[in-house]
């Protein structure tokens, strides 16, 4: 088994034993390496040390439970923190806000609406087979929620251009293809990207030779610059313009959210590529939620593949 496969297997095992007190000796033993060599391999793959990765996975899992109504201290104790204050400090350093905020939203929604609508620790997502106009409304609402300055008419024009160029195309799920760039734009908007980057997200999958001139004429050179950066990243996995990288990461996230519609034979390859290439890049230029969801969805399908092999 190659080093990357051993490290991926260890990441799966971490999630399976997430409530346990994990040590570097235990993790390296799972991989079959010495602690020092394992740490170097793991950091090369994920961009952080094994124990920092374990901490972040524990925090994300605890956050999801708190969002569903669990008491903060109970979640903290379950995942290895001895005090409320210690957990809060670690949580805030990773997420940028206190776990009390998650609890407050839960209590507010449960009391006002009488149900358990949750504030997820994930980037905004949408339902499959959502109507196009509803997705458009979600995009505009997300831009407003993040106080992003944007021209409604311009963004609508870019959306209509993308819709026209994608006309007749379908996704593997059977949805109109334009639902994918709309979702990419929503992800970009939810992470606080500016209007130009969001518009590039709407057009990223029609940035083809036959359409480039039309896009530059109608969308403008600023959007074209980001799309060129996106094209460079897709080809080389490197780019000097982080905006193009953000489009690529958002594209990958939505594709991972709908991976079940792809031929199962490609699940393992796509999940491994996401862990190997996209997750480390996400840790450097995006918020924690993006990296966490990319990893969680990848590990899920690696776990399925592993169970099938067993």
One Martini backbone bead per residue (centre of mass of N, CA, C, O) as a GRO file, in nm:
protein
  310
    1UNK     BB    1   0.096   0.036   0.023
    2UNK     BB    2   0.074   0.355  -0.013
    3UNK     BB    3   0.111   0.640   0.157
    4UNK     BB    4  -0.158   0.779   0.078
    5UNK     BB    5  -0.336   0.537   0.159
    6UNK     BB    6  -0.255   0.529   0.458
    7UNK     BB    7  -0.349   0.816   0.526
    8UNK     BB    8  -0.643   0.783   0.438
    9UNK     BB    9  -0.707   0.552   0.631
   10UNK     BB   10  -0.650   0.715   0.889
   11UNK     BB   11  -0.872   0.926   0.846
   12UNK     BB   12  -1.101   0.724   0.870
   13UNK     BB   13  -1.029   0.620   1.159
   14UNK     BB   14  -1.065   0.882   1.306
   15UNK     BB   15  -1.373   0.899   1.262
   16UNK     BB   16  -1.436   0.616   1.397
   17UNK     BB   17  -1.257   0.739   1.672
   18UNK     BB   18  -1.340   1.040   1.768
   19UNK     BB   19  -1.400   0.982   2.094
   20UNK     BB   20  -1.118   0.916   2.131
   21UNK     BB   21  -0.792   0.895   2.260
   22UNK     BB   22  -0.560   1.015   2.052
   23UNK     BB   23  -0.239   0.921   1.919
   24UNK     BB   24   0.051   0.920   1.746
   25UNK     BB   25   0.109   0.620   1.795
   26UNK     BB   26  -0.161   0.511   1.692
   27UNK     BB   27  -0.166   0.639   1.409
   28UNK     BB   28   0.108   0.522   1.309
   29UNK     BB   29   0.025   0.225   1.346
   30UNK     BB   30  -0.202   0.222   1.139
   31UNK     BB   31   0.010   0.296   0.902
   32UNK     BB   32   0.308   0.167   0.965
   33UNK     BB   33   0.473   0.397   1.113
   34UNK     BB   34   0.658   0.621   1.223
   35UNK     BB   35   0.591   0.910   1.379
   36UNK     BB   36   0.772   1.094   1.205
   37UNK     BB   37   0.694   0.993   0.920
   38UNK     BB   38   0.391   1.025   0.950
   39UNK     BB   39   0.386   1.329   1.000
   40UNK     BB   40   0.509   1.411   0.728
   41UNK     BB   41   0.298   1.277   0.543
   42UNK     BB   42   0.047   1.414   0.660
   43UNK     BB   43   0.135   1.712   0.617
   44UNK     BB   44   0.170   1.688   0.308
   45UNK     BB   45  -0.136   1.618   0.256
   46UNK     BB   46  -0.298   1.833   0.478
   47UNK     BB   47  -0.109   2.079   0.616
   48UNK     BB   48  -0.119   1.925   0.895
   49UNK     BB   49  -0.114   1.784   1.176
   50UNK     BB   50  -0.253   1.511   1.313
   51UNK     BB   51  -0.354   1.648   1.585
   52UNK     BB   52  -0.493   1.889   1.450
   53UNK     BB   53  -0.688   1.721   1.287
   54UNK     BB   54  -0.829   1.586   1.524
   55UNK     BB   55  -0.932   1.844   1.655
   56UNK     BB   56  -1.104   1.943   1.415
   57UNK     BB   57  -1.290   1.695   1.398
   58UNK     BB   58  -1.404   1.718   1.684
   59UNK     BB   59  -1.522   2.003   1.655
   60UNK     BB   60  -1.715   1.948   1.422
   61UNK     BB   61  -1.882   1.728   1.559
   62UNK     BB   62  -1.966   1.898   1.801
   63UNK     BB   63  -2.105   2.126   1.643
   64UNK     BB   64  -2.336   1.952   1.526
   65UNK     BB   65  -2.457   1.880   1.806
   66UNK     BB   66  -2.511   2.167   1.907
   67UNK     BB   67  -2.699   2.247   1.665
   68UNK     BB   68  -2.909   2.008   1.779
   69UNK     BB   69  -2.897   2.077   2.122
   70UNK     BB   70  -2.647   2.026   2.265
   71UNK     BB   71  -2.457   2.050   2.522
   72UNK     BB   72  -2.152   2.184   2.542
   73UNK     BB   73  -2.022   2.017   2.773
   74UNK     BB   74  -2.097   1.737   2.668
   75UNK     BB   75  -1.938   1.759   2.404
   76UNK     BB   76  -1.663   1.824   2.524
   77UNK     BB   77  -1.629   1.564   2.691
   78UNK     BB   78  -1.659   1.358   2.453
   79UNK     BB   79  -1.396   1.514   2.289
   80UNK     BB   80  -1.164   1.585   2.539
   81UNK     BB   81  -1.274   1.810   2.723
   82UNK     BB   82  -1.275   1.939   3.061
   83UNK     BB   83  -1.378   2.230   2.969
   84UNK     BB   84  -1.559   2.490   2.860
   85UNK     BB   85  -1.328   2.698   2.811
   86UNK     BB   86  -1.138   2.517   2.644
   87UNK     BB   87  -1.336   2.458   2.418
   88UNK     BB   88  -1.402   2.750   2.336
   89UNK     BB   89  -1.117   2.828   2.252
   90UNK     BB   90  -1.082   2.615   2.028
   91UNK     BB   91  -1.335   2.677   1.864
   92UNK     BB   92  -1.274   2.981   1.803
   93UNK     BB   93  -0.998   2.934   1.654
   94UNK     BB   94  -1.145   2.782   1.411
   95UNK     BB   95  -1.439   2.936   1.353
   96UNK     BB   96  -1.465   3.247   1.489
   97UNK     BB   97  -1.671   3.134   1.710
   98UNK     BB   98  -1.889   3.060   1.946
   99UNK     BB   99  -2.077   2.794   2.065
  100UNK     BB  100  -2.305   2.974   2.175
  101UNK     BB  101  -2.422   3.050   1.900
  102UNK     BB  102  -2.537   2.777   1.826
  103UNK     BB  103  -2.722   2.752   2.072
  104UNK     BB  104  -2.886   3.013   2.026
  105UNK     BB  105  -3.012   2.934   1.756
  106UNK     BB  106  -3.156   2.687   1.853
  107UNK     BB  107  -3.334   2.818   2.069
  108UNK     BB  108  -3.473   3.020   1.890
  109UNK     BB  109  -3.598   2.826   1.680
  110UNK     BB  110  -3.747   2.636   1.876
  111UNK     BB  111  -3.928   2.866   2.006
  112UNK     BB  112  -4.042   3.024   1.754
  113UNK     BB  113  -4.103   2.764   1.544
  114UNK     BB  114  -4.124   2.469   1.679
  115UNK     BB  115  -3.841   2.361   1.583
  116UNK     BB  116  -3.520   2.210   1.429
  117UNK     BB  117  -3.367   2.432   1.306
  118UNK     BB  118  -3.040   2.453   1.174
  119UNK     BB  119  -2.707   2.552   1.231
  120UNK     BB  120  -2.465   2.485   1.034
  121UNK     BB  121  -2.108   2.395   0.990
  122UNK     BB  122  -2.177   2.487   0.693
  123UNK     BB  123  -2.209   2.551   0.392
  124UNK     BB  124  -2.434   2.639   0.193
  125UNK     BB  125  -2.721   2.459   0.090
  126UNK     BB  126  -2.918   2.256  -0.139
  127UNK     BB  127  -3.163   2.118  -0.303
  128UNK     BB  128  -3.261   1.893  -0.498
  129UNK     BB  129  -3.452   2.007  -0.756
  130UNK     BB  130  -3.445   2.296  -0.758
  131UNK     BB  131  -3.556   2.577  -0.855
  132UNK     BB  132  -3.415   2.828  -1.025
  133UNK     BB  133  -3.546   3.072  -0.880
  134UNK     BB  134  -3.467   2.976  -0.599
  135UNK     BB  135  -3.161   2.982  -0.639
  136UNK     BB  136  -3.148   3.279  -0.704
  137UNK     BB  137  -3.260   3.376  -0.431
  138UNK     BB  138  -3.033   3.251  -0.259
  139UNK     BB  139  -2.806   3.414  -0.379
  140UNK     BB  140  -2.910   3.697  -0.306
  141UNK     BB  141  -2.939   3.647  -0.001
  142UNK     BB  142  -2.640   3.580   0.051
  143UNK     BB  143  -2.526   3.851  -0.033
  144UNK     BB  144  -2.686   4.012   0.179
  145UNK     BB  145  -2.596   3.865   0.440
  146UNK     BB  146  -2.278   3.948   0.361
  147UNK     BB  147  -2.267   4.242   0.250
  148UNK     BB  148  -2.249   4.241  -0.062
  149UNK     BB  149  -2.149   4.417  -0.324
  150UNK     BB  150  -2.412   4.453  -0.577
  151UNK     BB  151  -2.550   4.406  -0.905
  152UNK     BB  152  -2.838   4.274  -0.990
  153UNK     BB  153  -2.836   4.310  -1.302
  154UNK     BB  154  -2.558   4.189  -1.356
  155UNK     BB  155  -2.594   3.912  -1.229
  156UNK     BB  156  -2.839   3.839  -1.401
  157UNK     BB  157  -2.693   3.856  -1.673
  158UNK     BB  158  -2.488   3.631  -1.614
  159UNK     BB  159  -2.694   3.410  -1.561
  160UNK     BB  160  -2.832   3.422  -1.842
  161UNK     BB  161  -2.579   3.353  -1.999
  162UNK     BB  162  -2.526   3.077  -1.872
  163UNK     BB  163  -2.802   2.956  -1.941
  164UNK     BB  164  -2.770   2.976  -2.248
  165UNK     BB  165  -2.495   2.810  -2.275
  166UNK     BB  166  -2.646   2.551  -2.115
  167UNK     BB  167  -2.848   2.476  -2.308
  168UNK     BB  168  -2.950   2.129  -2.289
  169UNK     BB  169  -2.803   2.059  -2.033
  170UNK     BB  170  -2.708   1.784  -1.818
  171UNK     BB  171  -2.702   1.610  -1.541
  172UNK     BB  172  -2.678   1.308  -1.386
  173UNK     BB  173  -2.950   1.380  -1.218
  174UNK     BB  174  -3.127   1.559  -1.451
  175UNK     BB  175  -3.055   1.832  -1.426
  176UNK     BB  176  -2.996   2.129  -1.496
  177UNK     BB  177  -2.682   2.256  -1.535
  178UNK     BB  178  -2.719   2.545  -1.403
  179UNK     BB  179  -2.729   2.442  -1.105
  180UNK     BB  180  -2.427   2.429  -1.060
  181UNK     BB  181  -2.329   2.730  -1.093
  182UNK     BB  182  -2.527   2.831  -0.882
  183UNK     BB  183  -2.402   2.675  -0.643
  184UNK     BB  184  -2.121   2.793  -0.668
  185UNK     BB  185  -2.211   3.085  -0.616
  186UNK     BB  186  -2.326   3.033  -0.332
  187UNK     BB  187  -2.065   2.941  -0.204
  188UNK     BB  188  -1.905   3.199  -0.262
  189UNK     BB  189  -2.098   3.391  -0.112
  190UNK     BB  190  -2.082   3.247   0.172
  191UNK     BB  191  -1.755   3.316   0.178
  192UNK     BB  192  -1.734   3.635   0.076
  193UNK     BB  193  -1.727   3.693  -0.209
  194UNK     BB  194  -1.726   3.875  -0.473
  195UNK     BB  195  -1.900   3.956  -0.747
  196UNK     BB  196  -1.690   3.863  -0.962
  197UNK     BB  197  -1.651   3.575  -0.851
  198UNK     BB  198  -1.945   3.486  -0.864
  199UNK     BB  199  -1.969   3.524  -1.172
  200UNK     BB  200  -1.749   3.320  -1.242
  201UNK     BB  201  -1.907   3.080  -1.125
  202UNK     BB  202  -2.139   3.096  -1.341
  203UNK     BB  203  -1.903   3.059  -1.593
  204UNK     BB  204  -1.690   2.820  -1.559
  205UNK     BB  205  -1.837   2.592  -1.765
  206UNK     BB  206  -1.815   2.813  -2.031
  207UNK     BB  207  -1.494   2.822  -2.050
  208UNK     BB  208  -1.463   2.819  -2.382
  209UNK     BB  209  -1.350   2.870  -2.688
  210UNK     BB  210  -1.646   2.932  -2.815
  211UNK     BB  211  -1.705   3.157  -2.557
  212UNK     BB  212  -1.486   3.365  -2.473
  213UNK     BB  213  -1.552   3.616  -2.642
  214UNK     BB  214  -1.843   3.654  -2.537
  215UNK     BB  215  -1.774   3.681  -2.238
  216UNK     BB  216  -1.584   3.926  -2.260
  217UNK     BB  217  -1.798   4.115  -2.387
  218UNK     BB  218  -2.035   4.073  -2.160
  219UNK     BB  219  -1.865   4.048  -1.876
  220UNK     BB  220  -1.563   4.106  -1.892
  221UNK     BB  221  -1.225   4.119  -1.789
  222UNK     BB  222  -1.248   4.057  -1.483
  223UNK     BB  223  -1.383   3.781  -1.518
  224UNK     BB  224  -1.177   3.666  -1.721
  225UNK     BB  225  -0.937   3.659  -1.524
  226UNK     BB  226  -1.056   3.443  -1.334
  227UNK     BB  227  -1.103   3.223  -1.553
  228UNK     BB  228  -0.805   3.193  -1.622
  229UNK     BB  229  -0.722   3.101  -1.340
  230UNK     BB  230  -0.905   2.854  -1.331
  231UNK     BB  231  -0.781   2.714  -1.578
  232UNK     BB  232  -0.498   2.690  -1.460
  233UNK     BB  233  -0.572   2.521  -1.212
  234UNK     BB  234  -0.702   2.277  -1.364
  235UNK     BB  235  -0.422   2.210  -1.506
  236UNK     BB  236  -0.196   2.259  -1.240
  237UNK     BB  237  -0.279   2.340  -0.937
  238UNK     BB  238  -0.209   2.648  -1.007
  239UNK     BB  239  -0.216   2.997  -0.875
  240UNK     BB  240  -0.199   3.354  -0.833
  241UNK     BB  241  -0.520   3.351  -0.816
  242UNK     BB  242  -0.748   3.297  -0.567
  243UNK     BB  243  -1.018   3.323  -0.720
  244UNK     BB  244  -0.983   3.074  -0.903
  245UNK     BB  245  -0.952   2.875  -0.670
  246UNK     BB  246  -1.232   2.921  -0.544
  247UNK     BB  247  -1.389   2.814  -0.783
  248UNK     BB  248  -1.267   2.528  -0.780
  249UNK     BB  249  -1.352   2.454  -0.488
  250UNK     BB  250  -1.659   2.498  -0.530
  251UNK     BB  251  -1.690   2.293  -0.755
  252UNK     BB  252  -1.595   2.049  -0.589
  253UNK     BB  253  -1.804   2.060  -0.366
  254UNK     BB  254  -2.058   2.017  -0.541
  255UNK     BB  255  -1.961   1.749  -0.664
  256UNK     BB  256  -1.948   1.603  -0.385
  257UNK     BB  257  -2.258   1.640  -0.322
  258UNK     BB  258  -2.311   1.467  -0.621
  259UNK     BB  259  -2.147   1.185  -0.646
  260UNK     BB  260  -2.379   0.960  -0.665
  261UNK     BB  261  -2.418   1.022  -0.991
  262UNK     BB  262  -2.166   0.878  -1.028
  263UNK     BB  263  -1.970   0.649  -1.108
  264UNK     BB  264  -1.856   0.436  -0.867
  265UNK     BB  265  -1.565   0.398  -0.991
  266UNK     BB  266  -1.498   0.720  -0.920
  267UNK     BB  267  -1.510   0.774  -0.616
  268UNK     BB  268  -1.225   0.718  -0.510
  269UNK     BB  269  -1.067   0.907  -0.695
  270UNK     BB  270  -1.215   1.170  -0.617
  271UNK     BB  271  -1.168   1.155  -0.312
  272UNK     BB  272  -0.858   1.145  -0.323
  273UNK     BB  273  -0.817   1.408  -0.479
  274UNK     BB  274  -0.945   1.588  -0.266
  275UNK     BB  275  -0.744   1.521  -0.037
  276UNK     BB  276  -0.472   1.573  -0.197
  277UNK     BB  277  -0.546   1.865  -0.342
  278UNK     BB  278  -0.789   2.043  -0.214
  279UNK     BB  279  -0.766   2.047   0.097
  280UNK     BB  280  -0.487   2.189   0.133
  281UNK     BB  281  -0.573   2.444  -0.023
  282UNK     BB  282  -0.816   2.523   0.155
  283UNK     BB  283  -0.638   2.579   0.416
  284UNK     BB  284  -0.499   2.847   0.279
  285UNK     BB  285  -0.778   3.004   0.118
  286UNK     BB  286  -1.001   2.913   0.332
  287UNK     BB  287  -1.243   2.813   0.514
  288UNK     BB  288  -1.304   2.558   0.733
  289UNK     BB  289  -1.569   2.449   0.609
  290UNK     BB  290  -1.459   2.357   0.338
  291UNK     BB  291  -1.251   2.151   0.425
  292UNK     BB  292  -1.436   1.976   0.601
  293UNK     BB  293  -1.636   1.888   0.376
  294UNK     BB  294  -1.438   1.764   0.181
  295UNK     BB  295  -1.337   1.549   0.382
  296UNK     BB  296  -1.601   1.415   0.469
  297UNK     BB  297  -1.694   1.325   0.183
  298UNK     BB  298  -1.444   1.159   0.116
  299UNK     BB  299  -1.444   0.963   0.356
  300UNK     BB  300  -1.717   0.839   0.302
  301UNK     BB  301  -1.629   0.703   0.023
  302UNK     BB  302  -1.386   0.550   0.138
  303UNK     BB  303  -1.553   0.381   0.336
  304UNK     BB  304  -1.728   0.237   0.129
  305UNK     BB  305  -1.492   0.107  -0.024
  306UNK     BB  306  -1.378  -0.048   0.223
  307UNK     BB  307  -1.631  -0.221   0.280
  308UNK     BB  308  -1.641  -0.359   0.004
  309UNK     BB  309  -1.362  -0.499   0.033
  310UNK     BB  310  -1.450  -0.653   0.305
   0.00000   0.00000   0.00000
